[in-house]
Amino acid sequence: MITEIGIIAGEIWHYLDEHGAGPFSRVVTGIGRPKELALMSLGWLAREGHVVVRQEGQDLHVELRQQK
């Protein structure tokens, strides 16, 4: 399962790179993956410092962290 989480993390990163920041629900719909796996992958990306995540109402707002 760790391989699948890593693959989905890559899909999330590429989706955000192509479509920009926005609600996590839009990302899940855009990549067509189960929400549970997408959340695990988002956690991976956040822990590695690749994305910024913040709560906005009932959804999460996600964006790629700016390169320094």
Secondary structure as GFF3:
##gff-version 3
##sequence-region A 1 68
A	DSSP	alpha_helix	2	19	.	.	.	ID=ss1
A	DSSP	beta_strand	22	23	.	.	.	ID=ss2
A	DSSP	alpha_helix	24	31	.	.	.	ID=ss3
A	DSSP	alpha_helix	35	47	.	.	.	ID=ss4
A	DSSP	beta_strand	51	56	.	.	.	ID=ss5
A	DSSP	beta_strand	59	64	.	.	.	ID=ss6
###
